[in-house]
Amino acid sequence: MSLSSDLTGRPLGFNTRAIHAGQEPDRETGAVTVPIYQTSTYKQDGVGGLRSGYEYSRSANPTRTALEECLAAIEGGVRGLAFASGLAAEDTVLRALCNPGDHILLPDDAYGGTFRLVARVLNRWGLDYTPVAMHDLAAVQAAIRPNTTVVWVETPTNPLLNVADIAAVAELSHQHGATLVVDNTFASPYLQQPLSLGADVVIHSTTKYLGGHSDVVGGAAITADAELGERIAFHQNSMGAISGAFDAWLVLRGIKTLGVRMDRHCANAEQVVQFLTEHPAVSSVLYPGLPSHPQHEIAARQMKACGGMVSFRG
């Protein structure tokens, strides 16, 4: 069975890819779960003769490779990369895509760790930035500069749950020669596929829904283009921001149940939203699934369901 279709030629469903992509049975033992290759180095067949392509686990590790292939499959990308944390993925991607003096656009309600990385670390390196309401296309258009190299979208945002129109922002970004990066953590690949909507790179904190068990910290980047994936991989190897073998194994385990967990998360969120909307102490509920949400129609168009995250104001 290939990674794209079953024996009848039909495309593989999401859950099948989540369980099997990158995870062929072990050739020596037949084990159906990918082993944890807890090794730093590998025996070589002579000088320059790599055995199965592995030499040092910072550069590549079989357990991490399995996770990276699975990540690419469930996001519909061509290259997946697994990192030590979501912020390690963000830092590596931005350094791969940008040079000192470049400018990027950020959501004005971006995750605090993302904003801190850009404003207090990469800004000192010479990277300029502008916070903008990503759900306002006119504002995005007005904020783009000739030296804008990256448009960074987080949708839904953390914690205000604003939703950006990925396809529209992708078109606008590409018109100006900018790369569109989408943080898909709050939606997960099960609910939203940014690469199919025109994004160039998808970012995840695998600590959250992908890992799913609160026992691992990790990150991921998935690209729609092989050359871009190779550029990020070069920086990852150079900077050392890799996922360890055991952490990669834990995320692989979590991905196997992502579909059923997200279905339950969404169902539970809808019940919580109903309770909050009827509570006298709550003045407003922020949830893309509500018709009253300003970007409800966009969310309904680009998401399978509206996720498990809910915010509210008292």
C-alpha positions as CSV (number, residue, x, y, z in Angstrom):
1,M,0.0,0.0,0.0
2,S,1.4,3.4,-1.0
3,L,1.1,6.6,1.0
4,S,-1.4,8.0,-1.4
5,S,-3.9,5.3,-2.3
6,D,-5.2,1.9,-1.2
7,L,-5.3,-1.3,-3.1
8,T,-8.3,-0.1,-5.1
9,G,-6.6,3.2,-6.1
10,R,-8.7,5.3,-3.8
11,P,-7.0,8.1,-1.9
12,L,-6.1,7.1,1.7
13,G,-8.2,8.7,4.4
14,F,-6.7,11.0,7.1
15,N,-6.7,8.4,9.8
16,T,-5.1,5.7,7.6
17,R,-2.3,8.1,6.8
18,A,-1.9,9.1,10.4
19,I,-1.5,5.5,11.4
20,H,0.7,4.2,8.5
21,A,2.6,7.0,6.8
22,G,6.3,6.6,7.4
23,Q,5.7,3.6,9.6
24,E,6.2,0.4,7.6
25,P,6.8,-2.7,9.7
26,D,10.3,-3.2,10.9
27,R,12.2,-5.2,8.3
28,E,14.2,-7.3,10.7
29,T,11.5,-8.1,13.3
30,G,8.2,-7.3,11.7
31,A,7.3,-4.9,14.6
32,V,4.4,-2.7,13.5
33,T,5.4,0.2,15.8
34,V,8.5,2.2,14.8
35,P,11.4,1.4,17.1
36,I,13.0,4.1,19.2
37,Y,16.4,4.4,17.7
38,Q,18.1,5.8,20.8
39,T,21.5,6.2,19.2
40,S,23.8,9.1,18.4
41,T,25.8,7.6,15.6
42,Y,25.8,4.7,13.1
43,K,28.2,2.2,11.7
44,Q,29.5,3.2,8.3
45,D,30.4,0.9,5.5
46,G,33.8,2.5,4.8
47,V,34.8,6.1,4.4
48,G,31.9,8.1,3.1
49,G,29.8,4.9,2.9
50,L,26.6,5.8,4.7
51,R,24.5,2.8,5.8
52,S,20.8,3.6,4.9
53,G,21.6,7.3,4.8
54,Y,22.3,7.7,8.6
55,E,25.6,8.9,10.1
56,Y,24.8,11.2,13.1
57,S,21.4,11.7,14.8
58,R,21.5,15.5,14.7
59,S,21.4,15.1,10.9
60,A,18.9,12.3,10.8
61,N,17.4,9.5,13.0
62,P,15.1,6.7,11.8
63,T,12.5,7.4,14.4
64,R,12.5,11.1,13.5
65,T,12.4,10.2,9.8
66,A,9.2,8.2,10.4
67,L,7.6,11.1,12.2
68,E,8.6,13.6,9.5
69,E,7.2,11.4,6.7
70,C,3.9,11.1,8.7
71,L,3.8,14.9,9.3
72,A,4.2,15.5,5.6
73,A,1.5,13.0,4.7
74,I,-1.2,14.3,7.1
75,E,-0.5,17.9,6.1
76,G,-0.4,17.2,2.4
77,G,3.2,18.4,2.1
78,V,6.3,17.1,0.5
79,R,8.8,17.6,3.4
80,G,8.2,17.4,7.1
81,L,10.7,18.3,9.8
82,A,10.5,17.5,13.5
83,F,11.9,19.9,16.1
84,A,12.6,20.1,19.8
85,S,9.7,22.6,20.3
86,G,7.3,24.7,18.4
87,L,9.5,27.8,19.0
88,A,12.5,25.9,17.8
89,A,10.6,25.2,14.5
90,E,9.6,28.9,14.3
91,D,13.1,30.2,14.9
92,T,14.7,27.8,12.3
93,V,12.1,28.6,9.7
94,L,12.4,32.4,10.1
95,R,16.2,32.2,9.9
96,A,16.0,30.0,6.8
97,L,13.6,32.4,5.1
98,C,14.9,35.8,6.3
99,N,18.1,37.9,6.3
100,P,18.9,40.8,8.6
101,G,17.1,43.9,7.3
102,D,14.1,41.9,6.1
103,H,10.6,42.6,7.2
104,I,7.8,40.2,8.2
105,L,4.1,40.6,9.1
106,L,2.8,39.0,12.3
107,P,-0.7,38.7,13.6
108,D,-1.4,41.5,16.1
109,D,-2.8,38.8,18.5
110,A,-0.1,36.2,17.8
111,Y,0.9,33.6,20.4
112,G,3.0,35.3,23.0
113,G,6.0,33.0,22.4
114,T,6.0,33.9,18.7
115,F,5.8,37.6,19.4
116,R,8.6,37.4,22.0
117,L,10.8,35.4,19.6
118,V,10.4,38.0,16.8
119,A,10.3,41.2,19.0
120,R,13.0,40.4,21.5
121,V,15.3,37.9,19.8
122,L,15.2,38.1,16.0
123,N,14.6,41.9,16.0
124,R,18.1,42.3,17.6
125,W,19.4,40.2,14.7
126,G,18.0,42.8,12.4
127,L,14.6,41.4,11.5
128,D,11.9,44.1,11.3
129,Y,8.2,43.3,11.9
130,T,4.8,44.8,11.8
131,P,1.8,43.4,13.8
132,V,-1.4,43.4,11.7
133,A,-4.9,42.1,12.0
134,M,-4.6,39.1,9.6
135,H,-8.3,38.8,9.2
136,D,-8.4,42.2,7.6
137,L,-7.0,41.9,4.1
138,A,-6.9,45.6,3.6
139,A,-4.7,46.0,6.7
140,V,-2.4,43.2,5.4
141,Q,-2.1,44.8,2.0
142,A,-1.3,48.2,3.6
143,A,1.4,46.7,5.9
144,I,3.4,44.9,3.2
145,R,6.6,46.5,2.3
146,P,9.1,46.0,-0.6
147,N,11.4,44.1,1.9
148,T,8.6,41.9,3.3
149,T,9.8,38.3,3.0
150,V,7.4,36.4,5.3
151,V,3.7,36.8,6.1
152,W,3.1,34.8,9.3
153,V,-0.5,33.7,9.9
154,E,-1.9,32.0,13.0
155,T,-5.4,30.8,12.5
156,P,-7.4,30.4,14.7
157,T,-5.2,32.7,16.9
158,N,-4.2,32.0,20.5
159,P,-6.2,33.0,22.6
160,L,-8.7,35.3,20.8
161,L,-9.6,32.8,18.1
162,N,-9.5,35.2,15.1
163,V,-9.6,33.5,11.8
164,A,-7.6,34.5,8.7
165,D,-8.6,33.7,5.2
166,I,-5.6,31.5,4.2
167,A,-6.3,31.4,0.5
168,A,-6.8,35.1,0.2
169,V,-3.7,35.9,2.3
170,A,-1.7,33.4,0.3
171,E,-2.6,35.1,-2.9
172,L,-1.8,38.6,-1.5
173,S,1.6,37.3,-0.1
174,H,2.6,35.7,-3.4
175,Q,1.7,38.8,-5.3
176,H,4.4,40.6,-3.3
177,G,7.0,37.8,-3.4
178,A,6.5,36.9,0.2
179,T,6.4,33.4,1.7
180,L,3.3,32.5,3.7
181,V,3.8,30.6,6.9
182,V,0.7,29.3,8.8
183,D,0.7,28.2,12.4
184,N,-1.8,25.4,12.3
185,T,-1.5,24.3,15.9
186,F,-5.0,25.3,17.1
187,A,-6.7,23.6,14.2
188,S,-4.5,20.6,13.7
189,P,-4.0,18.9,10.3
190,Y,-7.3,17.0,10.9
191,L,-9.4,20.2,10.8
192,Q,-7.4,22.4,8.4
193,Q,-5.0,21.9,5.5
194,P,-3.2,25.3,4.9
195,L,-0.9,23.9,2.2
196,S,-3.9,23.0,0.1
197,L,-5.1,26.6,0.4
198,G,-1.8,28.2,-0.8
199,A,0.5,28.3,2.2
200,D,4.2,27.6,1.7
201,V,5.0,26.4,5.2
202,V,2.9,25.0,8.0
203,I,4.1,25.2,11.6
204,H,3.0,23.2,14.7
205,S,3.7,22.9,18.3
206,T,3.4,19.1,18.4
207,T,3.2,19.5,22.2
208,K,-0.5,20.3,21.8
209,Y,-3.0,18.3,19.7
210,L,-0.5,16.2,17.7
211,G,1.2,14.8,20.8
212,G,-2.0,14.8,22.6
213,H,-1.0,13.4,26.0
214,S,0.8,16.2,27.8
215,D,4.0,14.1,28.0
216,V,6.2,15.6,25.2
217,V,7.4,18.9,23.9
218,G,8.0,19.2,20.2
219,G,7.5,21.2,17.0
220,A,7.1,20.7,13.3
221,A,7.5,22.4,10.0
222,I,6.0,21.0,6.8
223,T,6.6,22.5,3.3
224,A,4.8,22.4,0.0
225,D,8.1,22.7,-1.9
226,A,11.0,20.3,-1.8
227,E,13.7,23.0,-2.2
228,L,12.2,25.1,0.6
229,G,12.1,22.0,2.8
230,E,15.8,21.3,2.1
231,R,16.7,24.9,3.0
232,I,14.9,24.6,6.3
233,A,16.5,21.2,6.9
234,F,20.0,22.6,6.3
235,H,19.3,25.3,9.0
236,Q,17.9,22.7,11.3
237,N,21.0,20.6,11.1
238,S,23.2,23.6,11.4
239,M,21.4,25.0,14.4
240,G,20.7,21.6,16.1
241,A,17.0,22.2,16.8
242,I,16.0,18.6,16.4
243,S,13.5,16.3,18.1
244,G,15.0,13.5,20.1
245,A,14.1,9.9,19.1
246,F,11.9,9.2,22.1
247,D,10.1,12.5,21.7
248,A,9.5,11.7,18.0
249,W,8.1,8.3,19.0
250,L,5.7,9.9,21.5
251,V,4.4,12.3,18.8
252,L,4.0,9.4,16.4
253,R,2.0,7.6,19.0
254,G,-0.2,10.7,19.5
255,I,-0.9,11.2,15.8
256,K,-2.4,7.8,15.6
257,T,-5.4,8.9,17.6
258,L,-5.5,12.5,16.4
259,G,-8.7,12.1,14.3
260,V,-10.8,10.5,17.1
261,R,-9.5,13.0,19.7
262,M,-10.3,16.0,17.5
263,D,-13.8,14.8,16.9
264,R,-14.3,14.6,20.7
265,H,-12.6,17.9,21.3
266,C,-14.9,19.6,18.9
267,A,-18.0,18.0,20.3
268,N,-17.0,19.0,23.9
269,A,-16.2,22.5,22.8
270,E,-19.7,22.9,21.3
271,Q,-21.2,21.9,24.6
272,V,-19.0,24.3,26.5
273,V,-19.9,27.1,24.1
274,Q,-23.6,26.4,24.6
275,F,-23.2,26.6,28.3
276,L,-21.2,29.8,28.2
277,T,-23.6,31.6,25.8
278,E,-26.4,31.0,28.2
279,H,-24.5,32.0,31.4
280,P,-25.5,35.4,32.9
281,A,-21.9,36.1,34.0
282,V,-20.5,35.8,30.4
283,S,-20.7,38.9,28.2
284,S,-19.3,37.3,25.0
285,V,-18.0,33.9,23.7
286,L,-15.2,33.7,21.2
287,Y,-15.6,30.6,19.1
288,P,-15.4,30.4,15.2
289,G,-18.3,27.9,15.2
290,L,-20.7,30.5,16.4
291,P,-22.6,32.4,13.6
292,S,-21.9,35.6,15.6
293,H,-18.2,35.2,15.2
294,P,-16.9,37.8,12.7
295,Q,-15.0,35.3,10.7
296,H,-17.5,32.4,11.0
297,E,-18.0,32.0,7.3
298,I,-14.3,31.8,6.6
299,A,-13.8,29.2,9.3
300,A,-16.7,27.2,7.9
301,R,-15.2,27.3,4.5
302,Q,-11.6,26.3,5.3
303,M,-12.0,24.1,8.4
304,K,-13.6,20.7,8.8
305,A,-14.9,21.8,12.2
306,C,-14.0,24.7,14.5
307,G,-11.8,23.1,17.1
308,G,-11.6,22.5,20.8
309,M,-10.5,25.9,22.0
310,V,-13.0,28.4,23.4
311,S,-12.4,31.9,24.9
312,F,-14.9,34.1,26.6
313,R,-15.3,37.5,28.3
314,G,-16.9,38.0,31.7
